[in-house]
Amino acid sequence: FLAIIGTTYFWFLGAGLQLALLFYGKTELNLSDSQVGYLMAALAIGIGTGSCLAGYLSKGKIEYGLVPLGALGMTLACLTLARPEATFPSILFCLMALGLSGGLFEVPLAALVQQRPAPKEKASVIAFNAVTSFTGILSASIVYYICSNLLGMTDPQIFIAAGTTTFVGSLYAFYLLPDSLLRFLLL
């Protein structure tokens, strides 16, 4: 259940940050459409790299220690995106780091959702995970609308809110998996 919540949050955060990046790139940074595309590409490349790295580091088993490590990386990257002196290259780097951390966070959770359920329940658990992930993506647009239009938050403030929320989740992941994280770091 907690893995499904984590996976849903990953998709919620990703969808929300994509919206924020689109408007942030166009309005705050005055980027062209192709430059905004580079922002999205940096995030996608980071996720792909982080996912491959998670698979490599896991060595054929679910590596729980990657979850809090990935959550902490996502926190730091979100907070770093909000810096007022951020430049286009530094934002690209932050987005790659965010994606890489997201891959480290998501892969063990997705593997857990696929491995843990009993064979009779596996299909329903995976289907439920897909529904909640889609709900997270849909909710992200609603939350972004509320934050930007009703609460008047700027995109950097939304990055800070995303980083703060992720930090709370990071603390919970550290609380749940301290031994897994320590074992992973020592290995």
Secondary structure, 3 states (H helix, E strand, C coil): CHHHHHHHHHHHHHHHHHHHHHHHHHHHCCCCHHHHHHHHHHHHHHHHHHHHHHHHHHCCCCCCCHHHHHHHHHHHHHHHHCCCCCCHHHHHHHHHHHHHHHHHHHHHHHHHHHHCCCCCCHHHHHHHHHHHHHHHHHHHHHHHHHHHHHCCCCHHHHHHHHHHHHHHHHHHHHHHCHHHHHHHHHC
